[in-house]
Amino acid sequence: MTLNCVVVDDSAIQRLSIVKLIENHSSLNLIAEYSSALETKNGLNTHKVDLIFLDIEMPVLNGFELLDVLNNKPQIIFVTGKTEYAFKAFNYDATDYLQKPITKERFNTAVEKAIEQHKLKLDFNETDGEHIFVKSNLKKRKVYIKDIKWIEALGDYVKVVTEENSLVVLSTMKAFEHELPEGKFLRIHKSYIVNLDKIDRFNSKNVEVGAYEIPLSRNKKTQLVDALNNM
């Protein structure tokens, strides 16, 4: 298995050190190296990337701010000279956090983590049903698409309401919407995405999912009708 990766660091010397480690690893394929977050954002639109080696402290847009504007995030291994960002990096669901200077052994350990997570993502079993993985309460959890009732915005988090429980996940609504299969879910309000299969009734103001009423934006009603008719 080979992961396509990029290096993002405003220091040419630091980029070179990571590039050398990548080139000496048989499971990594270097796609590009970038000196800024803005350059990276544009580059990711044209390349399929599985993994980013990302510096945090960069001018104009730092590493965290870059992740905030990405819709589809590859795996992230943060590379920084400071330990103070470690907790925040964990909240961004980082695969690993490398502190400069980086040893070959520590680098390889981080890459092995990335490979295992990539395998996990690709592990789709038809007998299990379609699913996604979310990080909630510091653990990766498998959530079956058919079990999701709706997703609700909670500030910097979203609440995923399923048939059995609710999970709080660090994500924006827009980013989480991209994780869901097209045609099965619809954002019916700025704070709600609903599973179309779970809708029992609706009117001009609300959508009913079981005993719960979810607000329906006025400008979303026509889109909702069309989506239900095309199921």
C-alpha positions as CSV (number, residue, x, y, z in Angstrom):
1,M,0.0,0.0,0.0
2,T,1.3,3.5,-1.0
3,L,0.0,6.8,0.4
4,N,0.2,9.9,-1.7
5,C,1.5,12.7,0.5
6,V,2.5,16.4,0.6
7,V,4.8,18.4,2.8
8,V,3.7,21.8,4.1
9,D,6.3,24.0,5.8
10,D,7.4,27.6,5.3
11,S,11.0,26.6,6.0
12,A,12.8,25.2,2.9
13,I,15.3,23.4,5.2
14,Q,12.6,21.7,7.2
15,R,10.8,20.6,4.0
16,L,13.9,19.1,2.7
17,S,14.4,17.0,5.9
18,I,10.9,15.6,5.6
19,V,11.2,15.0,1.9
20,K,14.3,12.9,2.4
21,L,12.5,10.8,5.0
22,I,9.5,10.3,2.6
23,E,11.7,9.4,-0.3
24,N,13.4,6.7,1.8
25,H,10.0,5.1,2.8
26,S,8.7,2.5,0.4
27,S,5.0,3.2,1.4
28,L,5.0,6.9,0.7
29,N,4.7,8.7,-2.7
30,L,5.6,12.5,-2.6
31,I,3.1,14.4,-4.7
32,A,4.3,18.0,-3.9
33,E,5.8,20.3,-1.3
34,Y,4.3,23.6,-0.3
35,S,5.7,26.7,1.5
36,S,2.3,28.1,2.6
37,A,-1.2,27.0,3.6
38,L,-2.8,29.0,0.8
39,E,-0.6,27.3,-1.8
40,T,-1.5,23.9,-0.2
41,K,-5.3,24.7,-0.4
42,N,-5.0,25.3,-4.1
43,G,-2.8,22.3,-4.7
44,L,-5.2,19.9,-3.0
45,N,-7.8,20.8,-5.6
46,T,-5.7,19.2,-8.3
47,H,-4.1,16.3,-6.5
48,K,-5.4,13.2,-4.7
49,V,-3.7,13.3,-1.4
50,D,-3.9,10.7,1.4
51,L,-1.5,12.3,4.0
52,I,-0.2,15.8,4.8
53,F,2.9,16.4,6.8
54,L,1.8,19.8,8.2
55,D,3.7,22.5,10.0
56,I,1.6,24.6,12.4
57,E,3.3,28.0,12.6
58,M,3.2,29.6,9.2
59,P,2.5,33.2,8.1
60,V,-0.9,34.4,6.9
61,L,-2.7,31.1,7.5
62,N,-1.4,28.6,10.1
63,G,-1.8,24.8,9.9
64,F,-5.0,24.7,12.0
65,E,-6.6,27.5,10.0
66,L,-5.8,25.5,6.8
67,L,-7.7,22.5,8.1
68,D,-10.6,24.7,9.1
69,V,-11.1,25.6,5.4
70,L,-10.6,22.2,3.9
71,N,-13.8,20.3,3.0
72,N,-12.2,16.9,2.6
73,K,-9.3,16.4,4.9
74,P,-6.6,13.8,4.2
75,Q,-4.8,12.3,7.2
76,I,-2.7,14.8,9.1
77,I,0.7,14.3,10.7
78,F,1.6,17.6,12.4
79,V,5.3,18.5,12.3
80,T,6.3,21.3,14.7
81,G,9.1,22.5,17.0
82,K,6.8,23.0,19.9
83,T,4.8,20.7,22.2
84,E,2.2,23.3,23.2
85,Y,-0.1,22.5,20.2
86,A,-0.3,18.8,20.9
87,F,-3.7,18.9,22.6
88,K,-5.3,21.1,19.9
89,A,-3.8,18.8,17.3
90,F,-5.5,15.9,18.9
91,N,-8.8,17.7,18.7
92,Y,-8.2,18.0,14.9
93,D,-8.1,14.2,14.7
94,A,-4.4,14.2,13.8
95,T,-2.9,10.8,13.0
96,D,0.3,11.8,14.9
97,Y,2.3,14.8,16.2
98,L,6.0,14.9,15.4
99,Q,8.3,17.3,17.2
100,K,11.4,18.7,15.3
101,P,14.1,17.5,15.0
102,I,12.6,14.2,13.8
103,T,14.3,10.9,14.0
104,K,13.9,8.2,11.3
105,E,12.4,5.8,13.8
106,R,9.8,8.3,15.1
107,F,8.9,9.2,11.5
108,N,8.4,5.6,10.5
109,T,6.2,5.0,13.6
110,A,3.9,7.9,12.5
111,V,3.8,6.6,9.0
112,E,2.7,3.1,10.2
113,K,-0.1,4.7,12.1
114,A,-1.2,6.5,8.9
115,I,-1.1,3.2,6.9
116,E,-3.2,1.4,9.5
117,Q,-5.8,4.2,9.5
118,H,-5.9,4.2,5.7
119,K,-6.5,0.4,5.7
120,L,-9.3,1.0,8.2
121,K,-10.9,3.5,5.9
122,L,-10.7,1.2,3.0
123,D,-12.1,-1.7,4.9
124,F,-15.6,-1.8,3.6
125,N,-17.5,-5.0,4.2
126,E,-20.8,-5.3,2.3
127,T,-22.2,-7.6,4.9
128,D,-21.8,-4.9,7.5
129,G,-23.4,-2.2,5.4
130,E,-22.2,1.2,4.4
131,H,-20.6,3.1,7.2
132,I,-18.3,6.0,8.2
133,F,-15.8,6.4,11.0
134,V,-16.1,9.3,13.4
135,K,-14.0,10.3,16.4
136,S,-16.0,10.8,19.6
137,N,-14.8,10.8,23.2
138,L,-11.3,10.2,22.0
139,K,-12.2,7.0,20.2
140,K,-12.7,6.0,16.6
141,R,-16.3,4.7,16.2
142,K,-18.0,3.0,13.3
143,V,-21.4,4.5,12.5
144,Y,-23.7,2.8,10.0
145,I,-25.3,5.1,7.5
146,K,-28.7,3.4,7.8
147,D,-28.6,4.1,11.6
148,I,-28.1,7.9,11.4
149,K,-31.3,9.8,12.0
150,W,-30.0,13.4,11.8
151,I,-26.9,15.6,12.4
152,E,-27.2,18.7,14.5
153,A,-24.8,21.7,14.8
154,L,-23.2,22.3,18.2
155,G,-20.8,25.2,17.8
156,D,-17.4,23.7,16.8
157,Y,-18.9,20.2,17.0
158,V,-21.8,18.3,15.5
159,K,-24.1,15.8,17.2
160,V,-24.7,12.6,15.3
161,V,-28.1,11.2,16.4
162,T,-28.5,7.5,15.6
163,E,-31.0,4.8,16.4
164,E,-29.1,3.8,19.6
165,N,-27.4,6.9,20.9
166,S,-25.8,10.3,20.1
167,L,-22.2,11.0,19.3
168,V,-20.5,14.4,19.6
169,V,-17.8,14.9,16.9
170,L,-15.4,17.8,16.3
171,S,-16.4,18.9,12.8
172,T,-18.2,21.6,10.9
173,M,-21.6,20.9,9.4
174,K,-20.1,21.5,5.9
175,A,-17.2,19.1,6.4
176,F,-19.4,16.4,7.9
177,E,-21.9,16.8,5.0
178,H,-19.1,15.8,2.6
179,E,-18.6,12.5,4.6
180,L,-22.2,11.4,3.9
181,P,-23.3,9.5,0.8
182,E,-24.9,11.7,-1.9
183,G,-28.7,11.5,-2.3
184,K,-29.4,10.0,1.2
185,F,-29.1,13.1,3.3
186,L,-30.2,16.7,3.0
187,R,-29.3,19.8,4.9
188,I,-32.8,21.2,5.6
189,H,-31.7,23.9,8.0
190,K,-28.4,25.7,8.8
191,S,-28.2,23.5,12.0
192,Y,-29.6,20.2,10.7
193,I,-28.8,17.5,8.2
194,V,-31.5,14.7,8.0
195,N,-31.4,11.2,6.8
196,L,-34.2,11.2,4.1
197,D,-35.1,7.6,4.9
198,K,-35.9,8.5,8.5
199,I,-38.5,11.3,7.6
200,D,-42.0,10.3,8.6
201,R,-43.9,13.5,7.9
202,F,-43.2,17.2,7.0
203,N,-44.9,20.5,6.6
204,S,-43.8,24.0,5.6
205,K,-42.0,24.5,9.0
206,N,-40.9,21.1,10.3
207,V,-39.7,17.6,9.5
208,E,-40.8,14.8,11.8
209,V,-38.4,11.9,12.5
210,G,-40.3,9.7,14.9
211,A,-41.4,11.8,17.8
212,Y,-38.9,14.6,17.1
213,E,-39.6,17.8,15.1
214,I,-36.7,19.3,13.2
215,P,-37.0,22.8,11.8
216,L,-37.2,23.1,8.0
217,S,-35.9,26.3,6.4
218,R,-38.4,27.9,4.1
219,N,-36.0,27.9,1.1
220,K,-35.3,24.1,1.6
221,K,-38.9,22.8,1.2
222,T,-38.8,22.5,-2.6
223,Q,-35.4,20.8,-2.4
224,L,-36.7,18.4,0.2
225,V,-39.7,17.4,-2.0
226,D,-37.4,16.9,-5.0
227,A,-35.0,14.8,-2.9
228,L,-37.8,12.6,-1.5
229,N,-39.3,12.1,-5.0
230,N,-35.9,11.0,-6.4
231,M,-35.1,8.4,-3.8
